[in-house]
Each structure stands twice: as C-alpha cells, then as structure tokens.
C-alpha cells in the first residue's frame, strides 16, 4: 500500500531538488524517498551510538559530521 503526502518546501529547497533532478535520472519523489530513508537510518544509528558523516575513502577519516539528524 502507498500513502500520498502533500509537502510544502521553501523556494531554496525546491530549487536544490530541481537541480538534482536535472543532473540525474530521477524525480522529486525518488529524491525525497531517499532523503527520508537516509534520515531514518541516521535515527537508527544514533540510537546505537553511531555517527553520520562524509568519509574520505582513502584515509577513512570523517571529513564532515552531520549533527542534529
């Protein structure tokens, strides 16, 4: 079963999503679904004491940590 949602976005956020859509082979719905999946994974990881961030692949060091998710 699927659920349809109505969503209000700021102009800036909408523009960023539109940019991603034009740069990739996807659509707004898929981008928002992926963002929600990432948010849910971050919440689950937080419960386990893990951190979310961007890691440099060669050195495996965290370059950016996302706080507040």
TITORZA-361593 format. One line per field, with one value per residue: y, z negated, x negated of N, C-alpha, C in turn; residue number from 0. Coordinates in steps of 0.2 Angstrom, whole numbers, plus 5000, padded with zeros to 4 digits. Example, Ala and Ser with C-alpha at 12.3 -4.5 7.8 and 13.67 -1.06 7.14 Angstrom:
BEGIN
nv <- c(4972 / 4989)
nw <- c(4961 / 4965)
nu <- c(4934 / 4936)
cav <- c(4978 / 4995)
caw <- c(4961 / 4964)
cau <- c(4938 / 4932)
cv <- c(4984 / 5000)
cw <- c(4961 / 4961)
cu <- c(4934 / 4936)
k <- c(0 / 1)
//
This chain:
BEGIN
nv <- c(4994 / 5011 / 5028 / 5044 / 5060 / 5078 / 5091 / 5105 / 5115 / 5126 / 5139 / 5139 / 5126 / 5118 / 5123 / 5117 / 5104 / 5103 / 5105 / 5094 / 5084 / 5088 / 5085 / 5072 / 5055 / 5054 / 5058 / 5070 / 5064 / 5052 / 5057 / 5063 / 5052 / 5044 / 5053 / 5053 / 5039 / 5040 / 5048 / 5041 / 5030 / 5037 / 5040 / 5028 / 5023 / 5033 / 5029 / 5018 / 5023 / 5028 / 5038 / 5050 / 5054 / 5062 / 5052 / 5052 / 5042 / 5036 / 5038 / 5035 / 5044 / 5054 / 5068 / 5077 / 5079 / 5075 / 5084 / 5084 / 5077)
nw <- c(5000 / 5003 / 4998 / 5000 / 4999 / 4995 / 4997 / 4991 / 4997 / 4995 / 5007 / 5010 / 5006 / 5014 / 5027 / 5026 / 5025 / 5038 / 5046 / 5043 / 5049 / 5062 / 5065 / 5063 / 5066 / 5061 / 5051 / 5042 / 5031 / 5029 / 5025 / 5012 / 5006 / 5004 / 4996 / 4985 / 4981 / 4978 / 4967 / 4958 / 4956 / 4951 / 4939 / 4933 / 4932 / 4923 / 4911 / 4908 / 4905 / 4915 / 4928 / 4941 / 4956 / 4969 / 4976 / 4980 / 4993 / 4995 / 4984 / 4974 / 4965 / 4956 / 4964 / 4963 / 4951 / 4948 / 4938 / 4927 / 4934)
nu <- c(4996 / 4998 / 4994 / 5000 / 4993 / 4994 / 4983 / 4974 / 4962 / 4948 / 4943 / 4929 / 4925 / 4933 / 4928 / 4915 / 4918 / 4924 / 4912 / 4905 / 4913 / 4912 / 4899 / 4898 / 4904 / 4918 / 4933 / 4942 / 4950 / 4943 / 4931 / 4935 / 4940 / 4928 / 4920 / 4928 / 4926 / 4913 / 4913 / 4920 / 4912 / 4901 / 4907 / 4909 / 4896 / 4891 / 4897 / 4890 / 4878 / 4870 / 4862 / 4866 / 4859 / 4848 / 4835 / 4818 / 4813 / 4800 / 4792 / 4801 / 4806 / 4817 / 4823 / 4834 / 4846 / 4863 / 4874 / 4887 / 4897)
cav <- c(5000 / 5018 / 5034 / 5051 / 5066 / 5084 / 5094 / 5112 / 5117 / 5133 / 5140 / 5137 / 5119 / 5116 / 5124 / 5112 / 5097 / 5103 / 5105 / 5087 / 5081 / 5089 / 5082 / 5064 / 5052 / 5053 / 5063 / 5073 / 5059 / 5047 / 5060 / 5064 / 5045 / 5043 / 5058 / 5050 / 5033 / 5042 / 5051 / 5035 / 5026 / 5041 / 5040 / 5021 / 5023 / 5037 / 5025 / 5013 / 5027 / 5029 / 5045 / 5050 / 5059 / 5060 / 5049 / 5052 / 5034 / 5033 / 5038 / 5033 / 5049 / 5058 / 5075 / 5081 / 5075 / 5078 / 5084 / 5086 / 5072)
caw <- c(5000 / 5004 / 4995 / 5004 / 4995 / 4998 / 4994 / 4993 / 4997 / 4997 / 5014 / 5010 / 5005 / 5021 / 5032 / 5025 / 5028 / 5045 / 5048 / 5043 / 5054 / 5069 / 5065 / 5063 / 5070 / 5056 / 5050 / 5035 / 5027 / 5028 / 5020 / 5006 / 5003 / 5002 / 4991 / 4979 / 4979 / 4975 / 4961 / 4954 / 4955 / 4946 / 4932 / 4930 / 4930 / 4917 / 4905 / 4907 / 4903 / 4921 / 4931 / 4948 / 4959 / 4975 / 4975 / 4986 / 4994 / 4995 / 4977 / 4970 / 4960 / 4957 / 4966 / 4961 / 4947 / 4948 / 4931 / 4927 / 4938)
cau <- c(5000 / 4994 / 4998 / 4999 / 4992 / 4993 / 4977 / 4973 / 4955 / 4946 / 4941 / 4922 / 4925 / 4936 / 4923 / 4910 / 4921 / 4924 / 4906 / 4903 / 4917 / 4910 / 4892 / 4898 / 4910 / 4923 / 4938 / 4943 / 4952 / 4937 / 4926 / 4937 / 4940 / 4921 / 4919 / 4932 / 4923 / 4906 / 4915 / 4922 / 4905 / 4897 / 4910 / 4907 / 4888 / 4890 / 4899 / 4884 / 4872 / 4866 / 4862 / 4867 / 4855 / 4844 / 4829 / 4813 / 4812 / 4793 / 4789 / 4806 / 4807 / 4823 / 4822 / 4839 / 4851 / 4869 / 4876 / 4894 / 4902)
cv <- c(5006 / 5023 / 5040 / 5056 / 5072 / 5087 / 5101 / 5113 / 5124 / 5133 / 5138 / 5130 / 5116 / 5117 / 5119 / 5105 / 5097 / 5102 / 5097 / 5083 / 5082 / 5086 / 5075 / 5062 / 5049 / 5058 / 5065 / 5068 / 5054 / 5051 / 5061 / 5057 / 5043 / 5047 / 5055 / 5044 / 5035 / 5044 / 5046 / 5031 / 5030 / 5040 / 5033 / 5021 / 5027 / 5033 / 5020 / 5017 / 5028 / 5036 / 5044 / 5056 / 5057 / 5058 / 5050 / 5044 / 5032 / 5033 / 5036 / 5037 / 5053 / 5065 / 5079 / 5076 / 5079 / 5078 / 5086 / 5082 / 5067)
cw <- c(5000 / 5000 / 4999 / 4999 / 4998 / 4994 / 4996 / 4992 / 4998 / 5004 / 5015 / 5010 / 5012 / 5026 / 5032 / 5027 / 5035 / 5049 / 5048 / 5048 / 5061 / 5070 / 5065 / 5066 / 5064 / 5055 / 5043 / 5030 / 5024 / 5023 / 5013 / 5002 / 5000 / 4996 / 4984 / 4976 / 4976 / 4968 / 4956 / 4952 / 4950 / 4939 / 4929 / 4928 / 4924 / 4911 / 4904 / 4906 / 4909 / 4924 / 4938 / 4951 / 4966 / 4974 / 4981 / 4987 / 4993 / 4988 / 4972 / 4964 / 4961 / 4958 / 4963 / 4957 / 4947 / 4941 / 4932 / 4931 / 4933)
cu <- c(4996 / 4998 / 4995 / 4998 / 4992 / 4987 / 4976 / 4965 / 4953 / 4943 / 4934 / 4922 / 4928 / 4931 / 4917 / 4912 / 4921 / 4918 / 4903 / 4907 / 4914 / 4903 / 4892 / 4904 / 4915 / 4928 / 4938 / 4945 / 4947 / 4932 / 4928 / 4938 / 4933 / 4919 / 4922 / 4928 / 4916 / 4908 / 4916 / 4916 / 4901 / 4900 / 4909 / 4900 / 4887 / 4892 / 4894 / 4878 / 4867 / 4866 / 4863 / 4862 / 4852 / 4837 / 4825 / 4812 / 4805 / 4791 / 4794 / 4807 / 4813 / 4821 / 4828 / 4844 / 4857 / 4872 / 4884 / 4899 / 4905)
k <- c(0 / 1 / 2 / 3 / 4 / 5 / 6 / 7 / 8 / 9 / 10 / 11 / 12 / 13 / 14 / 15 / 16 / 17 / 18 / 19 / 20 / 21 / 22 / 23 / 24 / 25 / 26 / 27 / 28 / 29 / 30 / 31 / 32 / 33 / 34 / 35 / 36 / 37 / 38 / 39 / 40 / 41 / 42 / 43 / 44 / 45 / 46 / 47 / 48 / 49 / 50 / 51 / 52 / 53 / 54 / 55 / 56 / 57 / 58 / 59 / 60 / 61 / 62 / 63 / 64 / 65 / 66 / 67 / 68)
//
